Amino acid sequence: MAGGFSSFEIARTGIIVSERGLYVTGHNIANVNTPGYARQQAMIGDNHYKNVPGPASLWQIGHGASIQEIRQIRFLYLDSIYRRENTSLGYWEASYKTYLDIQAILSDPMEAGLQATMNEFWDSWQELSKEPESLTVRAVVRQKAQNLVEHINHLGYQLDKLQKDLNSEVINCILRINSIIEEIAELNMEISAGEVIGDKANDYRDRRNYLVDQLSKLINVEVTETQDGQLFVTTGGYFLVNRGKTMKLYPEERHPGDIFSVPKVEGGTELPLKSGALKGLLDSRDVVLKELKDKLDRYVAALAEEVNAIHRSGAVLGGTPPGNQDFFDKINPSAPFSMKNLKLHDNLVHEENIAASKSGAIGDNEIAREIANLRHKPIISEGANILSLDEYYFSIISWVGNGGSEAEIIFNNQQKLVNSADSSRQSIMGVSLDEEMGNMMKFKFAYDASARVLNVIDEMLETVIERMGLSGR
C-alpha cells in the first residue's frame, strides 16, 4: 500500500478513471439511435508499480489506475458478411423494382392489359364475320383497332420512359458513389491526424464504417484497413479510395452516340461490376428491358404484317379499290413495324375500305373470319416451336412473371440474410441501455468510493500534522 502524499494520487486516479468511464457510458447512451454507431468501452488498467527498498526486500507500491484505451466494440468478420450480403441485396432490390414497374406497365394478366385490348380487336373481327356488309360493325372494328394501336404505341413510350428513368438512377447512383468515397477519403485523413498522437478517433471510424455499409449496397467493394487505421476501398481491380485520394467514376456512354450511360474510370475504361444496386440498374436497363422491348416489337411486327397480308387479299365493300389495301401502316415508313411505329392505314377513315370478304360477294366473310382466327395461327418461331400470336404474347407475360417472381424471392431471402447479419453484429456493437445503466451505477459508486478515500486520507494527514508533538504538554 502506498503511503504519504502518494495516496492522494491513487485516489485522484480513481476519480479520473470513474469520471472518464461515466463519460464513455453517457456517450454510448446518447448515441443509442445513431446509425452505424459502435458502442465504446473504457479499458481500465493499473499504473506502473514503483519499487521501494524495504527491510528485507523491495516493496512494490501501486500508483492507482488509468484509462488505457477507449475501445470500439466491433467484429470485423460480421461486418464483412453484412457487406457481402448487402451488395447482393442491392442488386436484387433494383431488379425486383424494375419487374414491378414492368408489370404495372403491362397490366397483364389484369383486364386493363394489352391482351384485353387484343381480345376486343379479335372479337370485333369475329362480329364482322357474322355481318360482313355492316358499316356499323366495320366502325367497331376500326375503333377497336385504333384502341389497339394507341395501346401498343403508349406501351412503347412507357417502356422507353422506364429505360430513361433507370438511366437517371444509374447516373445518380454513380454520383452517390463519388460522394461516399470522397467522404471516406476525408475521414481517412481525420482519423490519421487524430490517432497519430495516440488518441482514438472512434466517432470518425463509426461514420466511415457506416459509409462503407452504404457503399456496399451500391457496388461490390473490397475493404482493407491498415495498421495505421487507413482504409483502402477497391472494386474491379481499381482503387476507389487510397488513403486520402479517390478515383471518381464518370457516367458516360458506352459507345459514341449511345443514349445511355455506364460507369467509367479515368481514361474512359468501363468499370467492371459484379453486383450491387448499380449493376442491378444496368442489367435492368440494358438486358431485361431491351429483351422485353425486342420481344414486343417482334409481336407487333408479326401482328401488323399478318393482318396486312390477309387484308390485302380481300375485297372491300363495293369492290376492290385501287391503291394500298393494308390495314396497318407505319408512322415512319423507313423503319420496321414496332411499338411507337404503328398506325391504321389512312384509307380506313372510310368504313367501306375495311375488307371483310374474299370476293366481295354478299355474305362472303372469309377475310373477317381469317383475321379473327389469326390469333390461333402458328406464325412466330420460338426456339423449336412455332407459336400463335396469343401463345407468343403469353410467353412474354410468363417470362416477365417468372423473372419478377425469381427477383422477389431472392430479394426477400437477401433481406432476411442482411437483417440476420446486422442483428448478429448489433448484438456485439449495439448499445444496450440495460448494460449501460449497470456501468453507470458501477462508475458512480467507484467515483464516490475514490472521493471517500481522498477524504479519509485528508483526515488522517490532518490528524498527524495538527496533533504531532502535543502529547505530554
Order of alpha helices (4+ residues) and beta strands (2+ residues): alpha-beta-beta-beta-beta-alpha-alpha-alpha-alpha-beta-beta-beta-beta-beta-beta-alpha-alpha-beta-beta-alpha-beta-beta-alpha-alpha
